[in-house]
Amino acid sequence: MNNSETDNQNLAIIARALSYLCITSTDLQNASIGDKAKFLHSIGYPDKEIASLLNTTVNSLRVLRSLKKSKKSKSKSKNKPAEAQ
């Protein structure tokens, strides 16, 4: 292995450790998996890494994201005023 590959592996380990600390040492400690996943996604983590950090699967993350989107669309439709007839 050359120095570049070693550096990349070390940076990946450091990034995972910092992400873990962010989740466990902040308000996200008591947050849902969906909120934790949203945070990790916002800082650039791919779904596979997020699933690994949160001890879940990529499919579970997709389902959570889908459920959250469907709740948002339902609440938006409820808040729309009825059209005058």
C-alpha positions in Angstrom: 0.0 0.0 0.0 1.3 3.4 -0.8 1.2 6.5 1.3 -1.8 8.0 -0.5 -3.9 4.9 0.1 -2.9 4.8 3.8 -3.7 8.5 4.2 -7.1 8.0 2.6 -7.9 5.1 5.0 -6.7 7.1 8.0 -8.9 10.1 6.9 -11.9 7.8 6.6 -11.3 6.4 10.1 -11.0 9.9 11.5 -14.1 11.1 9.7 -16.2 8.2 11.0 -14.9 8.8 14.6 -15.8 12.5 14.4 -19.2 11.7 13.0 -19.8 9.3 15.8 -18.7 11.9 18.4 -21.0 14.5 16.8 -24.0 12.2 17.1 -23.3 10.9 20.6 -22.2 14.2 22.1 -24.9 16.6 20.9 -28.6 16.9 20.8 -28.6 14.1 18.2 -27.9 11.6 21.0 -31.6 11.2 21.7 -32.7 11.8 18.1 -34.4 9.3 15.9 -32.4 7.2 13.4 -34.0 9.3 10.6 -32.7 12.6 12.1 -29.3 11.2 12.6 -29.2 9.9 9.1 -30.4 13.3 7.8 -27.5 15.0 9.7 -24.9 12.5 8.3 -26.3 12.9 4.8 -26.1 16.7 5.1 -22.3 16.5 5.8 -21.7 14.3 2.8 -21.9 10.7 3.9 -23.2 8.1 1.4 -26.1 5.9 2.5 -23.9 2.8 2.9 -21.7 4.6 5.5 -24.7 6.1 7.3 -26.2 2.7 7.6 -23.0 1.2 9.0 -22.6 4.0 11.6 -26.2 3.7 12.7 -26.3 -0.1 12.8 -29.1 -0.3 10.2 -29.4 -1.1 6.5 -29.5 1.1 3.5 -33.0 -0.1 2.7 -34.2 0.9 6.1 -32.8 4.4 5.6 -34.6 4.6 2.2 -37.9 3.6 3.8 -37.5 6.2 6.6 -36.7 8.9 4.0 -39.7 7.8 2.0 -42.0 7.9 5.0 -40.8 11.3 6.0 -41.5 12.6 2.5 -45.0 11.2 2.4 -45.8 12.8 5.8 -44.6 16.1 4.4 -46.7 15.9 1.3 -49.8 14.9 3.3 -49.4 17.8 5.7 -48.9 20.3 2.8 -52.1 19.0 1.2 -54.0 19.5 4.5 -52.8 23.0 4.9 -53.9 24.1 1.4 -57.1 26.1 1.5 -60.1 24.6 -0.3 -60.8 26.1 -3.7 -63.9 28.3 -4.0 -66.6 26.7 -6.1 
